[in-house]
């Protein structure tokens, strides 16, 4: 599980209850929740040649989670691990996606424009565009009362073509190609200083050049939250940055240069490594299964 759950109103107790209900239906009588970066830490430990205190950052879609673990080799040559600290924040790749959409796409769909009603000119409600923060919310928007309002606004809008484009994206379910275009932009900006955002679906076409500096400005609030979570993990472990021997970053957003820079400012470059974006957690959990005392690594919940 993530260290910190994400969502509009995250509730850990509710999430765990739903997990336990699902596992009970499958016949499990007991489960152990392990934080995602702890699993990644065990994956990374395979590369260690000597004792080390390791900071692991796992950057998923909804959360950025951190754990600090000390690995020591015992007399028999096997590594033994001791958890020292952890933290997390409910922002990661999905939040970066939303910043791109909010700055590039939503204005082309009417955000910031106006409509006329009863002789007045009023702003288009921003709440119509907040659903783009998570792609799965777009389907709910399409079935909501807001959708009826959006259709009526198309007739009253100062820029009706923009509202028509919003209606088409929702009606024709263009969410998947939209988020693929956003992902391509992020991936390209991880390797280049400038890239072109290009989204075309049906009659909707949005193309614009974007610089890496511009993108980093958009995600500055999320970067600040991630940076704060790193400091919280260090404080929870009672360690300074100079006491961390190795840093392991995993997950897609770990490849974002601005995210890497957070760690480069604190740790020497030779201490920072990335990898295992698609396998680190699952592989690490399997390795953790060899530990003699699993309870020290997670929270056990009886569901029988």
C-alpha positions in Angstrom: 0.0 0.0 0.0 1.2 3.6 -0.5 2.4 5.4 2.6 -0.1 8.2 2.0 -3.3 7.5 0.1 -4.4 9.8 -2.7 -7.8 11.1 -3.9 -10.2 13.9 -3.3 -11.0 12.7 0.3 -8.6 9.8 1.1 -9.5 7.7 4.1 -7.0 5.0 5.0 -9.5 3.1 7.3 -12.1 2.9 4.5 -9.5 1.8 1.9 -8.2 -1.0 4.2 -11.7 -2.1 5.0 -12.4 -2.5 1.3 -9.2 -4.4 0.8 -10.1 -6.8 3.6 -13.6 -7.4 2.4 -12.2 -8.3 -1.1 -9.6 -10.6 0.3 -12.1 -12.3 2.6 -14.3 -13.1 -0.4 -11.3 -14.7 -2.0 -10.8 -17.0 1.1 -7.9 -15.2 2.7 -7.9 -15.2 6.5 -4.9 -12.9 7.0 -3.1 -10.2 5.1 0.0 -8.0 5.8 0.1 -4.4 4.4 3.5 -3.3 3.3 4.5 0.1 2.2 5.4 0.3 -1.5 8.8 1.9 -1.1 9.7 -0.8 1.4 9.1 -3.5 -1.3 11.2 -1.5 -3.7 14.0 -1.3 -1.1 14.3 -5.1 -0.9 14.5 -5.1 -4.7 17.3 -2.6 -4.6 19.1 -4.4 -1.8 20.2 -7.1 -4.2 22.7 -4.7 -5.6 24.4 -3.8 -2.3 27.9 -5.0 -1.7 28.3 -3.5 1.8 26.2 -2.3 4.7 24.2 0.8 3.7 21.4 3.1 4.8 19.1 3.5 1.8 16.4 6.1 1.0 13.9 4.7 -1.5 11.5 7.0 -3.4 8.6 5.4 -5.2 6.7 7.6 -7.7 3.5 6.1 -8.8 0.5 7.6 -10.5 -1.2 9.0 -7.4 1.4 9.0 -4.6 5.0 9.7 -4.0 6.3 7.5 -1.1 9.6 7.3 0.8 11.2 4.8 3.1 14.6 4.8 4.8 16.0 1.4 5.6 19.4 0.3 7.0 20.7 -2.9 5.4 23.5 -4.9 7.3 25.2 -8.1 6.4 25.2 -10.7 9.1 27.9 -13.3 9.9 26.4 -15.7 7.4 26.6 -13.1 4.6 22.8 -12.4 4.4 21.5 -8.9 4.5 19.3 -7.9 7.5 17.1 -4.9 7.2 15.9 -2.3 9.8 13.2 0.2 8.9 14.1 3.7 10.1 11.6 6.2 8.7 8.9 6.9 6.1 6.7 9.6 4.6 4.5 10.1 1.6 2.4 12.6 -0.2 -0.7 12.2 -2.4 0.8 13.7 -5.6 2.8 12.2 -8.4 2.4 11.5 -12.1 -1.4 12.0 -12.2 -1.0 15.5 -10.7 1.7 16.3 -13.3 -0.8 15.2 -16.0 -3.5 17.5 -14.6 -1.2 20.5 -14.7 -0.5 19.9 -18.4 -4.2 19.5 -19.1 -5.1 22.6 -17.0 -2.6 24.8 -18.9 -2.7 23.4 -22.4 -6.1 21.7 -22.9 -8.7 23.2 -20.6 -8.3 26.7 -22.0 -9.0 25.3 -25.5 -12.1 23.7 -24.1 -13.5 26.9 -22.6 -11.9 27.3 -19.2 -11.4 31.0 -18.5 -14.0 32.0 -21.1 -17.5 33.3 -20.5 -21.2 32.9 -21.3 -24.2 35.2 -21.5 -27.3 34.8 -19.4 -30.1 37.3 -18.5 -28.1 40.2 -20.0 -25.0 39.4 -18.0 -21.6 37.9 -19.0 -20.4 35.3 -16.4 -17.3 33.1 -16.3 -17.6 29.4 -17.3 -17.5 27.4 -14.0 -14.1 26.0 -13.3 -15.6 22.8 -11.7 -16.3 21.4 -15.2 -12.5 21.1 -15.7 -11.6 19.8 -12.3 -12.7 16.3 -13.4 -9.6 16.2 -15.7 -7.5 15.8 -12.6 -8.3 12.0 -12.9 -9.2 10.4 -16.2 -11.7 8.1 -14.6 -13.7 11.1 -13.3 -14.5 12.1 -16.9 -17.0 9.2 -17.2 -18.8 10.4 -14.1 -18.9 13.9 -15.4 -20.5 12.7 -18.6 -23.3 11.1 -16.6 -23.8 14.0 -14.2 -26.1 17.0 -14.0 -23.1 19.2 -14.9 -23.1 17.6 -18.4 -26.6 18.9 -19.0 -25.4 22.4 -18.0 -22.4 22.1 -20.3 -24.6 21.3 -23.2 -26.8 24.3 -22.5 -23.7 26.6 -22.2 -22.7 25.7 -25.7 -25.6 27.9 -26.9 -24.8 30.7 -24.5 -21.0 30.7 -24.6 -19.0 33.7 -25.9 -16.8 31.1 -27.6 -19.1 28.2 -28.4 -16.6 26.3 -30.4 -14.5 25.7 -27.3 -17.5 24.3 -25.4 -18.4 22.2 -28.4 -14.9 20.7 -28.2 -15.4 19.9 -24.5 -18.7 18.2 -25.2 -17.2 16.1 -28.0 -14.3 15.0 -25.8 -16.8 13.9 -23.1 -19.5 12.4 -25.4 -17.1 10.5 -27.7 -14.9 9.4 -24.7 -11.6 10.9 -26.0 -10.0 10.6 -22.5 -7.6 7.8 -23.5 -6.0 9.5 -26.5 -5.9 12.8 -24.5 -3.9 11.2 -21.6 -1.7 9.4 -24.1 -0.8 12.7 -25.6 0.0 14.1 -22.2 2.2 11.1 -21.4 4.1 11.5 -24.6 4.8 15.1 -23.7 6.1 14.2 -20.3 8.3 11.5 -21.6 9.8 13.8 -24.3 10.4 16.6 -21.8 12.3 14.1 -19.6 14.9 13.8 -22.4 14.6 17.2 -24.2 14.4 20.9 -23.3 11.4 21.4 -25.6 8.6 19.2 -27.0 5.4 19.6 -29.0 2.1 18.7 -27.4 -0.2 17.2 -30.1 -3.7 15.9 -29.4 -6.1 15.1 -32.2 -9.4 13.2 -31.8 -12.4 13.7 -33.9 -12.8 17.4 -34.7 -10.6 18.4 -31.7 -7.0 19.4 -32.5 -4.7 21.0 -30.0 -1.0 21.5 -30.8 1.5 23.7 -28.9 5.3 23.8 -28.2 6.2 23.4 -24.5 9.5 24.0 -22.9 10.8 21.9 -19.9 11.1 25.1 -17.9 7.5 25.9 -18.6 6.4 22.4 -17.5 8.4 22.6 -14.3 6.8 25.9 -13.5 3.3 24.3 -13.8 4.3 21.5 -11.4 6.1 23.6 -8.9 3.4 23.2 -6.2 3.7 19.4 -6.5 7.5 19.5 -6.5 7.4 21.5 -3.3 5.1 18.8 -1.7 7.4 16.0 -2.8 10.4 17.9 -1.5 8.7 18.4 1.9 8.0 14.6 2.1 11.6 13.8 1.5 12.6 16.1 4.4 9.9 14.5 6.5 11.3 11.0 5.9 14.7 12.1 6.9 13.3 13.7 10.1 11.3 10.6 10.9 14.5 8.6 10.7 16.5 11.2 12.7 19.1 11.4 9.9 20.7 14.1 7.9 21.2 13.8 4.1 24.9 13.1 4.7 23.9 9.9 6.6 22.2 8.3 3.6 24.5 6.0 1.7 22.4 5.2 -1.3 19.2 6.7 -2.9 17.0 4.5 -5.1 14.3 6.1 -7.2 11.7 4.1 -9.0 8.4 4.7 -10.8 7.7 6.6 -14.0 7.9 10.1 -12.5 11.3 9.4 -11.0 12.6 10.1 -14.6 11.3 13.7 -14.5 14.4 15.9 -14.3 12.8 18.3 -11.8 12.1 15.3 -9.5 15.6 14.1 -9.9 16.8 17.6 -9.0 15.2 17.4 -5.6 17.6 14.5 -4.7 20.6 16.0 -6.6 20.4 19.0 -4.3 20.6 16.8 -1.2 22.7 13.9 -2.2 25.9 13.3 -4.2 25.1 12.2 -7.7 27.0 8.9 -7.3 24.7 7.9 -4.5 21.5 8.2 -6.7 20.2 5.3 -8.8 16.9 4.6 -10.6 15.4 1.5 -12.2 12.9 -1.3 -11.9 10.0 1.0 -12.7 7.7 -2.0 -13.5 9.0 -4.6 -11.2 10.7 -3.2 -8.1 7.8 -3.5 -5.7 6.5 -6.9 -6.7 10.0 -8.4 -6.8 10.9 -6.8 -3.5 7.8 -8.2 -1.8 8.7 -11.7 -3.0 12.2 -11.3 -1.5 10.7 -9.9 1.7 8.9 -13.2 2.0 12.2 -14.8 3.1 12.4 -12.5 6.1 12.0 -14.4 9.4 9.8 -11.6 11.0 7.4 -10.2 8.5 5.4 -8.3 11.1 8.1 -5.7 11.5 7.7 -4.7 7.9 4.0 -4.0 7.8 0.6 -3.9 9.4 -1.1 -7.2 9.9 -4.9 -7.4 9.7 -6.8 -10.5 10.5 -9.9 -10.8 8.3 -11.2 -14.2 9.2 
